[in-house]
Amino acid sequence: MLCYDKLFSLLKDKGINKSSLRNMGFSPHFTVKLAKGEHINTVNIDKLCKMLNCQPSDIMEYVPDEN
């Protein structure tokens, strides 16, 4: 499973909230997917990394299922 806690921390540090993400062109559906820890497409990962000037590993990490 992918975890976006790093992204939420980075956004908080930069003063960016969900409304700001929508104003930057991300859909409301995208922010819901992030909050639920669902998969997002690479176009949005690329867009986030450009916007935040970071690497994908700075915004997400893989966490193995407990099974």
Number of C-alpha atoms within 10 A of each C-alpha: 12 15 19 21 16 15 20 18 14 16 17 11 9 10 9 13 13 17 12 12 16 14 10 12 10 16 13 12 10 18 18 12 12 17 14 11 15 14 13 13 8 10 9 13 15 14 14 19 17 11 10 15 10 13 13 15 12 16 20 17 15 10 9 9 7 5 3
